[in-house]
Amino acid sequence: MYGYTNLNPANCDFYEIATVEDLPSGDRLIVQIDDQAVLVFNIAGEIFAIGNVCSHDGNPLDDGEVRDHEITCVRHGARFDLRTGEVRSLPAVIDIPAFPARIVDGKIEIGLPKGG
């Protein structure tokens, strides 16, 4: 798995996924980049991107409640940090992917590891 703090943006290919207008503050967007399902959030103007999968049982996270930069899996209640992908509560014990996100000329870009 990739942790945002361990994933160097210089080692990423960035993909344009939307414009800033497409993702207002408080909203989320599900995108598919190659074979990676990515869940993108705008929280007070900051963009965060995580893998759309709970590491506990593979359930998608897109319906999860977001509070204080954490998302809760609706199935069993595992929580993950949107900024790092770090697991915050059981039953999950493995972090989920978190990806660098940036805004360039009004467009949201998500970084995935080069070649993968």
N, C-alpha and C positions, 0 to 999 in steps of 0.2 A: 504494500500500500504506500501511497505517497502522503507525506505530511507537508503542509504548506511551508513550514519553517525549514524543511529539508529539501524542498524543490526549488532549485535556483532558476529564476526566470531566464537567465542566459542559456540554460539548457532546454528551453521550451520552444515549441512552435506555437504561435498565437493565432487563434481563430476568431474572426469577427462573428458574433452571434446575434447582435441586436444593436439598436440605437438606444441612447439614454432615454429617449421619449417612450420607447417600447417597454421600459421597465421602471415605472415610477417608484418612489420611495414606499416601502412596505410591501411591494409585490415580489413575486418569484416567477421564474421561468424555467421550464424543462427543455433542454436541448440535447441533441445527439451529435457528438463529434466523433467521427469514425465509429468505433465500437463502444465508445464511452458515453453513458447517460450522465449528464451533468445537470445539477440543480443550482440555479443562479439566483441570488438574492440582492435586493437593494435595501440596505438598512441605513436610513438617514443619509443617503447619498453615497454610502460606501458599498462597493460591489464585492460579494463573496461567492465562491463557487466550490461545490463539493460533489463527490460522486453520489448519485441518486440511489443509494443502496445501504441498508442497515447491515453492518458486519455480523450481527447476531444470527439472522436467518434469511438474509437476501431480500427482505421486503423493501419496496421503494419508500423513500422518505418524503416524497413530494406533498403528501397530505399532513405531514407533521406540524405540530404547533411550534412556533418560534417565539422564544422569550430570552432576552439578555444574551444574544448571540449564540443561543443553543437551540437545536431542533430536537424534538422528541418523536421517536418512532411510534406510530399509532398502534402497532401490533402488540409490543411487549414493554414499551416505555423506556427503551434505551435512549440516552441523550448524547449528542455530539456537538462539539464546538464548531460553528460555521467558519471561524477564522483559521482553524488548524486541522480540522477533521478528528481531533482528539476525542476519544470516548470519555464521557463524563459520568456514566452510570451503567450498572448492570441491567440487563443480562449481557450486553455487549462487552467484550474485553479487547477488541481489536479496533484500532483507529480506521477511519474511512478516508478515501482520497480527498484532498483539498488542493485546489489549483490556484495559481496566481491569476488575478483579474486586474484589468486596467481599462481606462477610458482613453481613447485616442481619437481626436477630432470628432467627439460626440458619439463614437461607436464603442460598444463594450467588446472587449477581447478577453478570451480565456486561454491560458497557457497549458498545454499538455506536453509531457516529456517528448523530446525529439525521438523519432523512430519508434514510438510506441504508443 
